[in-house]
Amino acid sequence: MLPTPSTSHVCFDRVYEPAEDSYLLLDTLSSPSECAFLSERFPQSTAPPLVLEVGVGSGVVLAFVAANARCVFGRHDILTLGTDINSFACKAASQTVSTAIREKEQREEGSVFLDVVNGDLASSIRPHSIDVFIFNPPYVPAELPDFSRHTDYNAVPEGKSKTSFEQDSYLLELSYAGGEDGMVVTNRMLDQIPTLLSDGRGVGYVLLCAQNKPDIVKQQIRGWGPGWQAETVGSSGKKAGWEKLHIVRIWKSAA
């Protein structure tokens, strides 16, 4: 069993704490079937794959992939990049990933961590540049946060030494509140995926709950055009109710 990266340095008052959804992503990405799929898709003879996690949070998922690249990809030379709308999450995730890679390099060659960018979804990413995309979205059917407060709440207030309770509450809302059916943010991200993934080999992993209607989402993805595929490759939680979680793999097969 592969170790889970440490997040002991993260303040979970304002950054999403790893939970069942996070660990499902770790289990899915390191499962024999997905390791075989990724190793075949990104053989050692090809350029190092660029892995992007959007909404990186504490950084536990990206750090896990970076530290265990040889198991997941069959090669150590992957490049890792993250984004998050929460600036505190960006700082926390940078430390999580950097520490995990440094600890791994004490035993064997490690992957390369590029950065965590503070921004909205993948808006700062160059088109068709991402080989592996990972997204654990705010999927809870709950009213979206009031984004008009974002600039003021995305940093420690001037003249203060710490954030307020209201600020922390807002920052946590960003990580779980998904609007109607929990799909408002996810749909925005899905719209970007066809132009985000690299041509010929890009693959994405998106987490959904049952109330997000994953079967309908998969049908919509397959309707993007010839070759687009979407399959559930990991699941956990209750068999009824919106708590049941799904990891959907998105990729384009050869024409």
C-alpha positions as CSV (number, residue, x, y, z in Angstrom):
1,M,0.0,0.0,0.0
2,L,1.4,3.4,-1.0
3,P,1.8,6.0,1.7
4,T,-0.5,9.0,1.9
5,P,1.5,12.3,1.8
6,S,1.5,14.3,5.0
7,T,-0.8,17.3,5.3
8,S,0.1,18.0,8.9
9,H,1.2,21.6,8.0
10,V,-2.2,22.5,6.5
11,C,-4.7,24.7,8.3
12,F,-8.0,23.0,7.7
13,D,-10.0,26.0,8.9
14,R,-9.7,27.4,5.4
15,V,-8.4,24.6,3.2
16,Y,-10.4,21.4,2.4
17,E,-9.3,18.5,4.5
18,P,-8.6,15.2,2.7
19,A,-11.7,13.0,3.0
20,E,-13.3,10.0,1.3
21,D,-13.3,11.6,-2.1
22,S,-9.6,12.4,-1.8
23,Y,-8.7,8.9,-0.8
24,L,-10.9,7.4,-3.6
25,L,-8.8,9.3,-6.1
26,L,-5.6,7.9,-4.6
27,D,-7.0,4.4,-4.7
28,T,-8.3,4.7,-8.2
29,L,-5.1,6.3,-9.7
30,S,-2.9,3.6,-8.1
31,S,-5.2,0.7,-8.9
32,P,-3.7,-2.0,-11.2
33,S,-6.1,-1.2,-14.0
34,E,-5.4,2.6,-14.1
35,C,-1.6,2.1,-13.6
36,A,-1.7,-0.2,-16.7
37,F,-3.8,2.3,-18.7
38,L,-1.5,5.2,-17.9
39,S,1.7,3.2,-18.4
40,E,0.5,2.2,-21.8
41,R,-0.7,5.7,-22.7
42,F,2.6,7.3,-21.6
43,P,5.4,4.9,-22.4
44,Q,8.9,5.7,-21.3
45,S,9.9,6.4,-24.9
46,T,7.6,9.4,-25.1
47,A,7.9,13.0,-23.6
48,P,7.2,13.3,-19.8
49,P,3.5,13.7,-19.2
50,L,2.3,17.0,-17.6
51,V,-0.2,16.3,-14.8
52,L,-2.6,19.1,-13.7
53,E,-4.9,19.0,-10.7
54,V,-7.5,21.7,-10.6
55,G,-8.8,22.6,-7.2
56,V,-5.7,21.1,-5.6
57,G,-6.8,21.9,-2.0
58,S,-4.3,20.5,0.5
59,G,-2.3,19.0,-2.3
60,V,-2.6,15.4,-1.1
61,V,-3.7,14.0,-4.5
62,L,-1.1,15.8,-6.6
63,A,1.6,15.0,-4.1
64,F,0.6,11.3,-4.1
65,V,0.8,11.1,-7.9
66,A,4.1,13.0,-7.9
67,A,5.7,10.9,-5.2
68,N,4.5,7.6,-6.7
69,A,4.9,8.3,-10.3
70,R,6.9,5.1,-11.0
71,C,4.0,3.0,-9.7
72,V,1.2,5.0,-11.4
73,F,3.0,5.7,-14.7
74,G,5.8,3.2,-14.8
75,R,8.2,6.2,-15.0
76,H,9.5,8.8,-12.6
77,D,9.9,11.8,-14.9
78,I,6.4,13.3,-14.7
79,L,5.7,17.0,-14.4
80,T,3.1,18.2,-11.9
81,L,1.1,21.4,-11.7
82,G,-1.8,22.6,-9.7
83,T,-4.4,25.4,-9.6
84,D,-6.8,26.6,-6.9
85,I,-9.0,29.7,-6.4
86,N,-8.0,29.7,-2.7
87,S,-4.6,31.3,-2.2
88,F,-4.2,29.6,1.1
89,A,-4.7,26.2,-0.6
90,C,-2.0,27.1,-3.1
91,K,0.6,27.7,-0.5
92,A,-0.4,24.6,1.5
93,A,-0.4,22.4,-1.6
94,S,3.0,23.6,-2.7
95,Q,4.5,22.5,0.6
96,T,2.6,19.2,0.5
97,V,3.9,18.3,-3.0
98,S,7.4,19.6,-2.5
99,T,7.8,17.6,0.7
100,A,6.5,14.4,-0.8
101,I,8.9,14.6,-3.7
102,R,11.8,15.5,-1.5
103,E,11.1,12.5,0.7
104,K,10.8,10.2,-2.3
105,E,14.1,11.5,-3.7
106,Q,15.9,10.3,-0.6
107,R,15.2,6.8,-1.9
108,E,14.9,7.1,-5.7
109,E,14.6,9.5,-8.5
110,G,11.6,11.8,-8.2
111,S,9.2,13.7,-10.5
112,V,9.3,17.5,-11.1
113,F,6.9,19.9,-9.4
114,L,6.3,23.0,-11.3
115,D,4.0,25.2,-9.3
116,V,0.5,25.8,-7.9
117,V,-1.3,28.7,-9.6
118,N,-3.9,30.8,-7.8
119,G,-6.7,31.1,-10.4
120,D,-10.1,30.1,-11.6
121,L,-10.2,26.4,-12.7
122,A,-7.8,26.0,-15.7
123,S,-8.2,29.6,-17.1
124,S,-4.4,30.1,-16.7
125,I,-3.4,26.9,-18.6
126,R,-2.3,26.9,-22.2
127,P,-4.7,25.0,-24.5
128,H,-3.9,21.3,-25.4
129,S,-1.0,21.2,-22.9
130,I,-2.3,18.8,-20.2
131,D,-1.7,15.1,-20.5
132,V,-3.4,14.0,-17.2
133,F,-6.1,16.2,-15.7
134,I,-7.4,15.5,-12.2
135,F,-10.5,17.3,-10.7
136,N,-12.2,16.8,-7.3
137,P,-14.8,19.6,-7.8
138,P,-17.2,21.2,-5.3
139,Y,-19.9,18.7,-6.0
140,V,-22.3,19.2,-3.1
141,P,-25.7,20.5,-4.2
142,A,-25.5,23.8,-2.2
143,E,-25.8,27.5,-3.1
144,L,-22.6,28.9,-4.6
145,P,-20.5,31.2,-2.5
146,D,-20.7,35.0,-2.9
147,F,-17.8,35.5,-5.2
148,S,-18.0,39.3,-4.8
149,R,-16.1,38.8,-1.6
150,H,-13.3,36.8,-3.1
151,T,-10.6,39.5,-3.5
152,D,-11.0,40.6,0.1
153,Y,-11.2,37.1,1.5
154,N,-8.4,35.5,-0.5
155,A,-5.6,36.9,1.7
156,V,-5.0,37.8,5.3
157,P,-6.7,41.2,5.8
158,E,-4.4,44.2,5.8
159,G,-3.3,45.1,9.3
160,K,-4.5,41.7,10.7
161,S,-2.4,38.6,11.7
162,K,-5.0,36.0,10.8
163,T,-8.2,35.4,8.9
164,S,-11.7,35.8,10.4
165,F,-14.3,33.1,10.9
166,E,-16.4,34.5,8.0
167,Q,-13.4,34.5,5.7
168,D,-12.6,30.9,6.6
169,S,-16.2,29.8,6.1
170,Y,-16.2,31.4,2.6
171,L,-12.9,29.7,1.6
172,L,-14.2,26.3,2.7
173,E,-17.5,26.9,0.8
174,L,-15.4,27.2,-2.4
175,S,-14.3,23.6,-1.9
176,Y,-17.7,21.9,-1.6
177,A,-20.6,24.1,-2.7
178,G,-21.5,23.1,-6.3
179,G,-24.7,25.0,-7.0
180,E,-27.7,23.3,-8.6
181,D,-27.3,19.5,-8.6
182,G,-23.7,20.2,-7.5
183,M,-22.8,20.6,-11.2
184,V,-22.4,24.4,-11.8
185,V,-18.6,24.5,-11.3
186,T,-18.1,21.0,-12.8
187,N,-20.0,21.9,-16.0
188,R,-17.8,25.0,-16.4
189,M,-14.7,22.7,-16.1
190,L,-16.1,20.1,-18.4
191,D,-16.5,22.7,-21.1
192,Q,-12.8,23.4,-20.9
193,I,-11.6,19.8,-21.1
194,P,-11.6,19.2,-24.9
195,T,-9.3,22.2,-25.4
196,L,-7.3,21.6,-22.3
197,L,-6.1,18.0,-22.9
198,S,-3.2,17.3,-25.2
199,D,-3.9,15.9,-28.6
200,G,-3.6,12.2,-29.0
201,R,-2.9,11.1,-25.4
202,G,-4.7,13.5,-22.9
203,V,-6.8,11.8,-20.2
204,G,-8.9,13.3,-17.4
205,Y,-10.2,12.0,-14.0
206,V,-13.3,13.8,-12.6
207,L,-15.0,12.9,-9.3
208,L,-18.8,13.0,-9.2
209,C,-21.4,12.1,-6.6
210,A,-24.6,10.3,-7.4
211,Q,-26.7,13.5,-7.4
212,N,-24.4,14.8,-10.1
213,K,-26.1,12.2,-12.4
214,P,-22.8,10.6,-13.6
215,D,-24.4,8.4,-16.2
216,I,-25.9,11.5,-17.9
217,V,-22.5,13.3,-17.6
218,K,-20.8,10.4,-19.3
219,Q,-23.3,10.4,-22.1
220,Q,-22.7,14.1,-22.6
221,I,-19.0,13.6,-22.8
222,R,-19.3,10.8,-25.4
223,G,-21.4,13.3,-27.4
224,W,-18.5,15.7,-27.7
225,G,-17.5,14.1,-31.0
226,P,-15.9,11.1,-32.5
227,G,-13.5,9.1,-30.2
228,W,-14.5,10.7,-26.9
229,Q,-14.9,8.1,-24.1
230,A,-16.1,8.3,-20.5
231,E,-16.2,5.4,-18.0
232,T,-16.5,5.0,-14.3
233,V,-13.1,3.6,-13.1
234,G,-13.6,4.0,-9.3
235,S,-16.5,4.2,-6.8
236,S,-17.2,4.2,-3.1
237,G,-19.8,5.2,-0.5
238,K,-23.4,4.3,0.0
239,K,-25.3,2.4,-2.6
240,A,-28.2,4.9,-2.4
241,G,-28.2,8.7,-2.0
242,W,-25.9,11.4,-3.3
243,E,-23.1,10.3,-1.1
244,K,-22.0,7.5,-3.5
245,L,-18.9,8.7,-5.3
246,H,-17.6,8.0,-8.8
247,I,-14.3,8.6,-10.5
248,V,-15.0,9.1,-14.3
249,R,-12.1,8.7,-16.7
250,I,-12.3,10.9,-19.8
251,W,-10.2,10.3,-22.9
252,K,-10.2,10.3,-26.6
253,S,-9.5,7.1,-28.4
254,A,-7.7,6.9,-31.7
255,A,-10.0,7.5,-34.7
